[in-house]
Amino acid sequence: MHIAYVQQTQQLLYKMQRHSLIANSAYLDLLRSLLDEQASTLRGTPTREIRNGRAYWYDVHRVGSSVRKAYIGEDTPDLSERLTRASVLAKERKARNQKRTELVRTLRACGMLSTDASVGSFLLTMERLGVFRLGGTLVGTQAFRLYEGELGIRIPGEDLAQTGDMDIAQFERLSLALGDEVEAPLAEGFQALDFAQVPSLGSRSIWKWRQTRSDLLVEFLTPSFRPEEDIRDLPSLGVEARSLHFLNFLIAGPIKAVALYRSGVLVQIPRPERYAVHKLIVADRRRAGADQLKSRKDRAQAALLVEALAEDRPDELREAYEDAMTRGPQWRAHIGATLARMPETAQRIAAL
């Protein structure tokens, strides 16, 4: 199996191709347009607040006789600049919407992976309800697919990008600290999309939903900072989530990305360098039964990302790798065990 895996990994690396400059430019324009759209939909006055030593922006507006503060995002130069142009961006919405449709059409023609109707409609619903605005981060293979636009590489859809799972993660502490919540209960969104709760044996907690018409499985996750991996509440999303070790590394400092559905859906995904290193960890944690197939897929995804990042973003990859290696013996053991099965990837990381 080891030899077969190395051969498969080499083939994937040798087949790695880049998207054209036209596709890269179109994707950046589409992402920029959706970020502008997000800033153009303010209902009141953007207000900057300091919480636990960090600065955040809120949309302060009236709802009837009360005042509501809707979370916009953590303060960054880019977000601050957009908020100063909010009124101008609002006037350009119609033209911007038309342009996005053209950009999505261009990206599909260039061969960038599209999102199917089941996944796309779910992501659009989550976006409209505010899940990604409130720090929800798409993880797993559905996030991996979106690195095509971020990194400008072609991802072999049949080999690496197929999945029936959808995972969304959020920090429990962020969920508690925001002082905001989704626009409507997520249960209503799930019901509208024909999702049913998936009961868990021995627990009354619900953190999984399955779509009856497509078998798409959605799971909510949160980092575990305790010895055990248990079920935690995410108040801002109004759901429960399964806590996992090592997940805090993956979803720290996430980035915005676009799923190609309709005129584009703005979501949040992990940084690609953190995704690559995290896959080196979880690949070694999967050891039994069907998990072996998932482990093989984890290694292949990590190999492809390391190949691209070692060429284009070596500093970011090196920093993420060194960060993980300083977090303790278990972290180093998992990474080392996986890289022992991936000699070419190990060499690329060693050469950073």
C-alpha positions as CSV (number, residue, x, y, z in Angstrom):
1,M,0.0,0.0,0.0
2,H,2.9,2.3,0.8
3,I,4.4,1.9,-2.6
4,A,1.1,2.3,-4.3
5,Y,0.4,5.5,-2.3
6,V,3.7,7.0,-3.2
7,Q,3.2,6.3,-6.8
8,Q,-0.3,7.8,-6.7
9,T,1.0,10.9,-4.9
10,Q,3.8,11.3,-7.5
11,Q,1.2,11.1,-10.3
12,L,-0.9,13.8,-8.6
13,L,2.1,16.0,-8.2
14,Y,3.2,15.5,-11.8
15,K,-0.2,16.3,-13.0
16,M,-0.5,19.6,-11.1
17,Q,-1.5,22.4,-13.4
18,R,-2.1,26.0,-13.0
19,H,-5.2,28.0,-14.0
20,S,-4.8,30.7,-16.6
21,L,-4.1,34.3,-15.8
22,I,-7.6,35.0,-17.1
23,A,-9.1,32.6,-14.5
24,N,-6.9,34.0,-11.7
25,S,-7.9,37.6,-12.5
26,A,-11.6,36.7,-12.8
27,Y,-11.6,34.9,-9.4
28,L,-9.9,37.9,-7.7
29,D,-12.5,40.2,-9.2
30,L,-15.3,38.0,-8.1
31,L,-14.0,37.8,-4.5
32,R,-13.5,41.5,-4.4
33,S,-17.0,42.1,-5.7
34,L,-18.5,39.9,-3.0
35,L,-16.5,41.6,-0.3
36,D,-17.8,45.0,-1.6
37,E,-21.3,43.6,-1.6
38,Q,-21.0,42.6,2.0
39,A,-19.9,46.1,3.0
40,S,-22.7,47.7,0.9
41,T,-25.6,46.0,2.8
42,L,-25.2,48.0,6.1
43,R,-28.5,48.8,7.8
44,G,-27.1,51.4,10.1
45,T,-23.8,52.9,11.3
46,P,-20.5,50.9,11.3
47,T,-19.1,51.1,14.8
48,R,-15.7,49.9,16.0
49,E,-15.6,48.1,19.4
50,I,-12.8,46.7,21.5
51,R,-13.4,43.3,23.1
52,N,-10.8,41.3,25.0
53,G,-8.1,43.5,23.5
54,R,-9.2,43.1,19.9
55,A,-11.1,45.4,17.6
56,Y,-14.3,44.4,15.8
57,W,-16.8,46.2,13.6
58,Y,-20.6,46.1,14.2
59,D,-23.5,47.4,12.2
60,V,-25.5,49.4,14.7
61,H,-29.1,49.9,13.6
62,R,-32.6,50.2,14.9
63,V,-35.1,47.3,14.9
64,G,-38.4,48.8,16.0
65,S,-37.8,50.7,19.3
66,S,-34.6,48.8,20.1
67,V,-31.0,49.0,18.9
68,R,-29.3,46.0,17.5
69,K,-25.6,45.4,16.9
70,A,-24.9,43.0,14.0
71,Y,-21.3,41.7,13.9
72,I,-19.5,42.6,10.6
73,G,-16.0,41.3,11.2
74,E,-12.6,41.7,12.9
75,D,-11.0,45.1,12.2
76,T,-8.5,45.0,9.3
77,P,-7.3,47.8,7.0
78,D,-9.2,46.2,4.1
79,L,-12.5,46.0,6.0
80,S,-12.1,49.5,7.4
81,E,-11.5,50.9,3.9
82,R,-14.6,49.1,2.5
83,L,-16.8,50.5,5.3
84,T,-15.7,54.0,4.5
85,R,-17.0,53.4,1.0
86,A,-20.2,51.7,2.0
87,S,-22.6,54.4,0.6
88,V,-20.8,54.4,-2.7
89,L,-20.7,50.6,-2.9
90,A,-24.5,50.5,-2.2
91,K,-25.1,52.6,-5.3
92,E,-23.1,50.2,-7.5
93,R,-24.9,47.1,-6.4
94,K,-26.9,46.5,-9.6
95,A,-23.9,46.8,-11.9
96,R,-21.8,44.7,-9.5
97,N,-24.4,41.9,-9.5
98,Q,-24.4,41.7,-13.3
99,K,-20.7,41.6,-13.4
100,R,-20.5,38.7,-11.0
101,T,-22.7,36.6,-13.2
102,E,-20.2,37.1,-16.0
103,L,-17.3,36.3,-13.8
104,V,-18.8,33.0,-12.7
105,R,-19.5,32.1,-16.3
106,T,-15.8,32.9,-17.2
107,L,-14.5,30.8,-14.3
108,R,-16.7,27.8,-15.3
109,A,-15.5,28.1,-18.9
110,C,-11.9,28.1,-17.6
111,G,-12.6,24.7,-15.9
112,M,-12.7,25.8,-12.3
113,L,-14.7,23.5,-10.0
114,S,-18.3,24.4,-9.6
115,T,-20.5,23.6,-6.6
116,D,-23.5,21.3,-7.2
117,A,-27.0,22.4,-6.4
118,S,-27.2,20.6,-3.0
119,V,-24.0,22.1,-1.7
120,G,-24.5,25.4,-3.3
121,S,-28.0,26.0,-2.0
122,F,-26.8,25.0,1.5
123,L,-23.8,27.4,1.4
124,L,-26.0,30.2,0.1
125,T,-28.5,29.7,3.0
126,M,-25.7,29.6,5.5
127,E,-24.3,32.9,4.1
128,R,-27.7,34.6,4.1
129,L,-28.3,33.5,7.7
130,G,-24.9,35.0,8.8
131,V,-23.0,31.8,9.6
132,F,-19.8,32.8,7.8
133,R,-20.1,36.4,9.0
134,L,-20.2,35.2,12.6
135,G,-17.0,33.2,12.2
136,G,-18.2,29.9,10.9
137,T,-15.5,28.3,8.8
138,L,-16.0,25.7,6.1
139,V,-13.5,22.9,6.6
140,G,-12.8,19.5,5.0
141,T,-12.9,18.7,1.3
142,Q,-15.5,21.3,0.5
143,A,-13.0,23.9,1.7
144,F,-10.2,22.2,-0.2
145,R,-12.0,22.6,-3.5
146,L,-12.0,26.3,-3.1
147,Y,-8.2,26.5,-3.0
148,E,-8.4,26.4,-6.8
149,G,-9.2,30.1,-6.8
150,E,-7.0,31.1,-3.8
151,L,-3.9,29.3,-5.2
152,G,-4.7,29.3,-8.9
153,I,-4.1,25.5,-9.2
154,R,-6.3,22.9,-10.8
155,I,-7.6,20.3,-8.4
156,P,-8.4,16.8,-9.8
157,G,-12.1,16.6,-8.9
158,E,-12.4,12.9,-9.3
159,D,-9.4,12.1,-7.1
160,L,-9.4,14.6,-4.4
161,A,-12.5,16.8,-4.4
162,Q,-15.4,14.4,-4.1
163,T,-17.3,14.2,-0.8
164,G,-20.7,13.9,0.6
165,D,-19.8,15.7,3.8
166,M,-20.0,19.3,4.8
167,D,-18.2,20.5,7.9
168,I,-18.5,23.9,9.5
169,A,-16.4,24.9,12.5
170,Q,-16.4,27.8,14.9
171,F,-14.5,28.7,18.0
172,E,-16.7,28.4,21.1
173,R,-15.1,31.4,22.7
174,L,-15.7,33.5,19.7
175,S,-19.4,32.3,19.6
176,L,-19.8,33.4,23.2
177,A,-18.0,36.8,22.8
178,L,-19.6,38.2,19.7
179,G,-22.9,39.3,21.2
180,D,-24.7,38.5,18.0
181,E,-26.5,35.6,16.4
182,V,-27.7,34.2,13.1
183,E,-30.5,36.1,11.3
184,A,-32.9,33.1,11.9
185,P,-32.6,29.7,13.5
186,L,-30.5,27.4,11.5
187,A,-33.1,24.7,12.0
188,E,-35.5,26.7,9.8
189,G,-32.9,26.8,7.0
190,F,-32.3,23.1,7.4
191,Q,-36.0,22.3,7.2
192,A,-36.4,24.4,4.0
193,L,-33.6,22.5,2.4
194,D,-35.0,19.1,3.4
195,F,-32.4,18.3,6.1
196,A,-33.3,16.0,9.0
197,Q,-31.5,15.7,12.3
198,V,-29.1,12.7,12.7
199,P,-29.5,11.3,16.3
200,S,-26.4,10.2,18.1
201,L,-26.3,7.0,20.0
202,G,-26.2,7.6,23.7
203,S,-26.6,11.3,23.5
204,R,-29.4,13.8,23.2
205,S,-27.2,16.3,21.4
206,I,-27.6,17.0,17.7
207,W,-24.7,18.3,15.7
208,K,-25.4,16.5,12.4
209,W,-28.0,16.9,9.7
210,R,-28.6,14.9,6.6
211,Q,-30.4,16.0,3.4
212,T,-33.0,13.5,2.5
213,R,-33.0,14.2,-1.2
214,S,-29.2,14.0,-1.7
215,D,-27.7,12.3,1.3
216,L,-25.5,15.3,2.0
217,L,-24.3,15.2,5.6
218,V,-23.6,18.4,7.5
219,E,-21.7,18.5,10.8
220,F,-20.8,21.3,13.1
221,L,-17.4,21.3,14.9
222,T,-15.4,23.3,17.4
223,P,-11.9,23.1,18.8
224,S,-11.4,21.0,21.9
225,F,-9.2,22.5,24.7
226,R,-9.9,19.6,27.1
227,P,-8.6,16.1,27.4
228,E,-11.8,14.7,26.0
229,E,-13.6,15.5,22.7
230,D,-17.1,16.2,23.7
231,I,-20.2,18.2,22.6
232,R,-20.2,22.0,23.0
233,D,-22.7,24.8,22.4
234,L,-22.1,27.5,19.8
235,P,-24.5,30.3,21.0
236,S,-24.1,32.7,18.0
237,L,-25.1,29.9,15.6
238,G,-27.7,28.4,17.8
239,V,-26.3,24.8,17.4
240,E,-24.3,22.2,19.2
241,A,-20.9,21.1,17.8
242,R,-18.5,18.2,18.2
243,S,-15.2,19.3,19.7
244,L,-12.0,18.0,18.1
245,H,-8.3,18.2,19.1
246,F,-6.0,20.1,16.7
247,L,-8.9,22.0,15.1
248,N,-7.9,25.3,16.7
249,F,-4.8,25.3,14.6
250,L,-6.8,24.8,11.4
251,I,-9.3,27.6,11.8
252,A,-7.1,30.3,13.2
253,G,-7.0,33.4,11.0
254,P,-9.3,32.1,8.2
255,I,-9.7,33.7,4.8
256,K,-12.6,34.5,2.6
257,A,-13.3,32.5,-0.6
258,V,-15.9,32.1,-3.3
259,A,-18.0,29.0,-4.1
260,L,-19.1,28.9,-7.7
261,Y,-22.9,28.7,-7.3
262,R,-25.2,31.2,-9.0
263,S,-23.4,34.5,-9.0
264,G,-21.0,33.4,-6.3
265,V,-21.3,32.6,-2.6
266,L,-18.9,34.3,-0.1
267,V,-17.7,31.8,2.5
268,Q,-14.8,31.4,5.0
269,I,-12.2,28.7,4.8
270,P,-8.9,27.9,6.5
271,R,-5.6,29.3,5.3
272,P,-4.2,26.8,2.8
273,E,-0.9,26.4,4.7
274,R,-2.8,25.5,7.9
275,Y,-5.0,23.2,6.0
276,A,-2.0,21.3,4.5
277,V,-0.3,20.9,7.9
278,H,-3.5,20.0,9.6
279,K,-4.0,17.2,7.1
280,L,-0.6,15.8,8.0
281,I,-1.9,15.5,11.6
282,V,-5.3,14.1,11.0
283,A,-4.0,11.6,8.4
284,D,-2.2,9.8,11.2
285,R,-5.2,9.9,13.5
286,R,-7.3,7.9,11.1
287,R,-6.1,4.3,11.5
288,A,-9.1,1.9,11.4
289,G,-11.4,0.6,8.7
290,A,-12.8,3.1,6.3
291,D,-10.7,5.8,7.9
292,Q,-7.7,4.4,6.0
293,L,-9.3,5.6,2.8
294,K,-9.8,9.1,4.3
295,S,-6.2,9.1,5.6
296,R,-5.0,8.4,2.1
297,K,-7.1,11.3,0.8
298,D,-5.7,13.5,3.5
299,R,-2.2,12.8,2.5
300,A,-2.9,13.4,-1.2
301,Q,-4.6,16.7,-0.4
302,A,-1.6,17.7,1.8
303,A,0.9,16.7,-0.9
304,L,-0.8,18.8,-3.6
305,L,-1.1,21.9,-1.3
306,V,2.5,21.6,-0.1
307,E,3.7,21.3,-3.7
308,A,1.9,24.6,-4.6
309,L,2.7,26.5,-1.4
310,A,6.4,25.5,-1.4
311,E,6.7,27.2,-4.8
312,D,4.4,30.2,-4.3
313,R,4.2,30.8,-0.5
314,P,7.1,29.1,1.1
315,D,7.3,31.5,4.1
316,E,3.7,31.0,5.0
317,L,4.1,27.2,4.7
318,R,7.3,27.2,6.8
319,E,5.7,29.3,9.5
320,A,2.6,27.1,9.7
321,Y,4.7,23.9,9.9
322,E,7.1,25.4,12.6
323,D,4.0,26.6,14.6
324,A,2.5,23.1,14.6
325,M,5.9,21.5,15.5
326,T,6.2,23.6,18.6
327,R,2.8,22.7,20.0
328,G,3.8,19.5,21.7
329,P,5.0,15.9,21.3
330,Q,1.7,14.6,20.0
331,W,1.7,17.2,17.2
332,R,5.2,16.3,16.2
333,A,4.5,12.6,16.4
334,H,1.4,12.8,14.1
335,I,3.2,15.0,11.6
336,G,6.4,12.9,11.6
337,A,4.4,9.6,11.1
338,T,2.6,11.0,8.1
339,L,5.7,12.5,6.5
340,A,7.5,9.2,6.8
341,R,5.0,7.9,4.3
342,M,5.4,10.9,2.0
343,P,9.1,11.2,1.2
344,E,8.7,13.8,-1.6
345,T,6.5,16.1,0.6
346,A,8.9,15.7,3.5
347,Q,11.8,16.8,1.3
348,R,9.9,19.9,0.1
349,I,9.1,20.9,3.7
350,A,12.7,20.3,4.8
351,A,13.9,22.5,2.0
352,L,11.8,25.5,3.0
